[in-house]
Amino acid sequence: MEILDLIGIGIGPFNLSLAALAHPTRLRTIFFEKECSFVWHPGLLLPNSRLQVSPLKDCVTLADPTSPFSFLNYLATHGRLYSFLNRRDATTSRSEFTDYFQWVADHLPRLRFGEEVTDIAKFDKGYRVTTTRDDYHARAVAIGVGVVPKIPECAKPWLGDKVYHVASYLHQSPIDVGERVMVVGGGQSGAEVVEHLLGNPDVRKIIWVTSRANLFTRDDSAFVNVAYTPSYSQRFHSLPLQERRAIVDEELLTSDGISAELCNRIYEIIYHRSASGYSDDIIQLLPAVVMKELSPHPHGWQALLASRGAPLRTVEADRIVLATGFQPRSLPFIDRLLASAAIEDGLPVVDEDYAVQFNDSSPGHVYLQNRTRVQSGLQSVNLSLVAYRNGRIVNSLLGRDHYANVPDRQIFGG
């Protein structure tokens, strides 16, 4: 029986990075994905959607700048390196970065697409991973099964062609002439959909609802971005959990806001419509509002909205787009695996190498990808530190520092 060093469950950006950084080592790995090819929110690949971080925060560069799986090597391989630089823009589109991810996946031999993991069980030397094709054994597993749409309770009974999460936006039926569309959610994906709707002449009215007091932009300033460096991450992890929880709340807009460029573009569109004499009032912005109820109506849908310090109101729309965020995917075999984890304040205790602590004797490490927002900070659930995080996991598996623990010097003093 072959015992691998690591089995990865799911192949999204996080485990793809782990596979790329493990590739040049002697680690024996396999990564499984139920989809037949690499996908990254395909329903949200809108024409103007942009990557919200630097493309240098790719699978490998910030851990191994010489890796052949870097975004810069992807550009060079495709004959676009000078063309990219000539754009004089430090970022790129989500579509191009998705193509980059697919290119990396195409060059890694230990990825198994179209093979779904159905169970994980402990055995004396590690874990037995059962898939739709076979059983495999490894001394450690990395859970990277991604996220699923977060749906408000009042909308769950009505999900379908006219009520749906933004994750499937591009897969739904086209807008009919004269439709009224309500977008629920004031984050980046909601803003991208609103911009897209503003360019659709068939839309009669857009109702944009957000529970936030305003359409807040993401804080992307230099000192704030120190929160997305290895030295900050290590200092953050040393704090008591309650303090970490408070910091995550305080720093939310470093990760979950709308990009300033997108906010400004939407404002410009609305302003120029007004300056050009349009009187159709195509968009209605409703901040500090929560959708409490949703029900069918003879002319579409009726939503009951609650606003701070104001009476309840009803709004009618023909289509509801839920830009209400995502949450970690829950799978029975993962829940069973984590049932014996050490718990603090309702959350699994996670070490600095992203391995779960267990109350009982554990036969091997279980690494969590994109599931430790409070324990490890906001940087653990976006792309900013994906290479650093996976470098730590590779080091943990090897038992030595193959990748630098803190590749940059600390800006803020201790």
N, C-alpha and C positions, 0 to 999 in steps of 0.2 A: 504494500500500500504506500503510494507516494504521499508524503506530507509536505505541502507547500509552506512557504513562509507567510504568505498573505493571500486572502481571497477578498476581493472588493465586490460589494453588493451595490449595483447601480453604476452607470457610467454617465454622469453629468460632468460639468466643468471641474468639480472638486476631485472626484475619483480619477478623472482623465489626467489631471495634474499629477496625482499620486502615481499613476501608472507611468507617466513620462519621466518623473524623477526617480522612480525605482528601476527604470529600464537599464541604465548604464551600470547598475550595481549587480552583485551576484544573487540578489533576492529572487526567489522563485515565486511568481505571482500569477494569478488569473483574476480577471474582472468580468462580471456578468451583468448583462442588461437585457431586459425583456423586449425592448424595442428592437426593430431590425436594423437600425442605424442610429447614429448620434443625432439627438434632437435637443434643442434649447429654446423653449417657449416659442414654437413655430407660429402660434396664433397671434403673436405680438410683434412679428417682424414687419412693422410698418415702414413705409418708405423713408420717413424722417427720423426713425428711432435711432438714438445714439447710445454708444457705450458710455456709462457714467463714470468710468475710471480710465486711467491711462492704459493704452494697449500694452505697455511694458509690464503691467500687472497681469501677465499671461500665465500660462501653465508652469513656466520654469524660470523665467529671466531673473527674478529677484532672489532666487536660490542658486541658480547656475546660469550666469550670463553667457556661457559658452555652449549651452545645450543646443543641439540641432532642432529642438522642438519649440524654439522661440518664435514670437510674432515677427521679429525682424528677419529671421531666416525664412519664414513663410513668405514674407514680401519679396525677399531676394529670389527665392525659388520660383515665384510667379512673375518675376520681371517687373515688380512695382515698387522697389525700394526707393529709387530716386523720385518717382512720381508721387509716392506717399509724402516724402519730405517736401516736395514742391508745393503741396497743398497748404503748407504753413498752418496746419491745424494739428494740435497735439493728440486728438482723439480720432475715433473711427466710428463706423456704423455698427449696429448690432448684427446686421446681415453679414458684413465682412468678418466680424469676429466669430460668428457662427461658422462661416466657411473655414476660418483658421482652426477652430476646434475640430471640425470634420477632417481637415488635413492632418492634424496630429493623430486623430483616431485611426486614420488610414495607414499610418506608419508605425503603429504599435501592434506587435504580433500577439500579445497576450490578452486581447479584448475579445469577449465572446458575446456578440449581439444575437438577439433572437433566442436567448436562453434565460428563462426566468428562474430566480431563486424562490423556492417554495418552503424551505425550512432550514433552520440552523440549530444544531444540537451540540452540547458539550461531549467530549470524550477525553480520555486520560492525557492525550498529547496535544489537545487543541479543540478544534471545532469541525464537525461534519456538516458540510453545506450540500443540501439537496436541491437540484435544479429539475427542470422539466425533462432533462436528458440523462442525468447521472448523479452520483454522489462524489464529492470531492472533500479532501481533508487539508486543513491548514492550522498552523499554530496561532494565527491571528486573523481577525476579520476587520474590514473597514466598511462601515455602514454609510452609504452615500445614495440613498434612494430618492432624494429630492423632496420637493414640496408639492402640495395640492392646493387648489383654490380654497380660500376661506369664504364661505357663503353665509350671509345673514339668515337667521332662522326663518324670518318672514318670507324670504324668497325661495327657500328650498322646495316647497310644494309646486312651484310654478316654473322650474327650470325647463328650458326648451328653446325653440327657435326664436322667441322674442324676449326671453329673460335668460341671460347667460353671463358667465364670468368673463372678464376681459381676456383671460388666457386663451379663449377660443374665438376671439373677436374676428379674425380673418377667415375663420372656417364657417361662419354663419351666413345666412341668406343676405343678399344685398339689400340696402336700404330702399324702401319703396318711396315713390314721389310723395312728398308732403308729410313724411313721418316726423313725429315728435320723439326725440330720444333723450332719455334721462340717464346720465352717467353718475354713478354713486361711488365717490372716493376721490380724494384730493391729492393723491400721490403721483409719481412719475407716469405709471401706466394709464391712469385716468386722464392726465394731461395730454399724453400722446394720442389717446383716442379722441379727445375733444378737438385737438388740432386737426386730426384726420377728418372728423365730421365737419369742421368748419370749411373744409375744401370740397365738400360733397354738395352739389347744387340741389340734390333731391331732398336734403334735410330741411324741414320747415322750422324746427325749433330744437335747441339743445338746452336741457335743464341740468346744470352741473351742481351736484349736492356733495358737500364734504362736512364731516363732523369737526374738522379743524376750524379755528376762528378766521383763518385766511388761507390763501393758496401759498403756503410757505415754500421758499426755495431751499434746496439742499446747501448746507454750509460747506463750501469746498475750498476755504482759505488755507493758506500754508500752515499756520500754527495749529489749526483745528485738525488738519490731516496728519499731524504727529500721532493722533490716536490710531492711525493705521500703519504703524511701524512696529517692528519686532520688540524694541526696547519698551515701548509703551504697553504692548500686549503682555510682556512678562511682568511688568509692574502691576498691571491691572489684575492679573491672575493671582497675585499675592494678597490682594485685599479680601476682607470678609465678604461673604456672599451678599449680604444685605446692602453693603456699600457698592458692590458691583452692580446690583440691580438698580440702585438709584442713579449711578453713572450712565447706564444704558438708557434710562428714561431721559436724562439730561442731554445726552448726545444723539438723540433720535434723529435730528435733522442733519446730522453728518452723513446719514445713510438713506433715510426714507423721504427726503423732500424732493421737490421738482427741480430739475436743473434750471439755473437762472436764464440760460439761453432760451429754453423752451417757454418758460413763463413770459419772457419778453416778446417772443414771437407771437404767442397767443394774444397778448395785450395789443400788439401792433395790428393784428388782424381785426380785432374788435374796434380799435380806435379808427382805423382807416375806413371800415364800414360806416361808422358814424360820421366821419368827416366827408365821406362821399355822398351823404344824404340818404343812406338806407334808413328806413323807418320800421323795418320788419322785426326789430328786437330779436334777432336770431338766437341769442344766448342769454340765459338767465342763471346768474351765479347765486347759489344759496349756501353760504358758509355757516358754520356752527349749527348744522342741521343733521338730524339722524332719521333714517327711514325706520319707522316703527312697525308699519303694516304694509302689505302689498296684496292686492286682490284684483281679479279680472273685472273688466268694466265693458259695457257695450261698445265703447269706442277705443278699446285697448286695455290699459292698466291704470289702476288708481293707487297711488302711494300716500300713506299717512305720514306726515313729516312732523317731527318735534324739534322746536328751536328753543334755545335758552331764553327764558323770560318772555316767551311769546306763546299765544294759543296755538294748538295743533292746526295744521292746514293740510288740505288734500291737493295733490298734483296729478294730472292725467298725462299719460305718455303712451306711445305706440310700441316702444321698445325700451327695455331696461338693460343697461350694461353695468355689471358689478365690478368695479375696480377696487375691490375690498381686501386685497392682499392675499397672502399665501400662508400656509402653516405646514410644519413637518408632516410628511406622509407617515401614517400609522399602519403597520402591518403586524398581524398576530405573532409571527415568529420573532419579530424584533421585540415586541412587548414581552414575550416569554423570556427571551434572552436577557433583557434588562430587568426582569422581575427581582433578581437578587442583587441589584446594584445598590451601593451605599447611597442614601438619600439625604440631602440637606435642603430644608425649606421647600420640599416637594419636587426637587430636581435631582437627577443623577449627579454624583460627584465625579468631576472630570479632572484628570491630571494635566500638567503643562504640555504633555505630549499628546493630548486629546484622547487618552485612553480612559475608559470608565473604571472607577474603583468598585469592587464587589465586596459584599459582606462575607460571602463564602469563598472558599479557595477557587480561584479562577484558573483554568488550564492555559489561558493565553489572553493577549490584549484584545479588547474590542474598541476600535477607534470610531468616534462619531464625527461625521461630516455634516455641517449645516444644521446642527441640532443643539448647539450650546450657546445660544444668543445671550443668555444671562451669565452663565459660568465663564465663558471666554470672551464675551463682549461682541459688539456689532461687527467687529472685524472678522468674526468666525463665520458669518453668514453672507458675506459678499466676496467679491473677487480680489479685494485689495491685498490680503495676506495669504492667498491660496497657495502660492509657491513656498512661502515661509512655513506655513502650517504643515504642508506635506513633506517638506524637508525635515521637520521635527519628527514626523511619523516614520520616515525612512531611517533617521538616526536611531529611533527607538527600536526598530526592528533589527538593525545592524548591531546595536549595542555600542556604538561609537559615533562621533560627530563627522559623518561624511559631508554634510552641508553645514555651513557656518550657523551657529546659534543666534548670534546678533551681528548681522552683516553690516550694520551702520552704527555710527556713534550716536549717543543719546543727546538730543537737543535740550530737553528740560532736565535740570538737576534733580537728584534724589532728595 
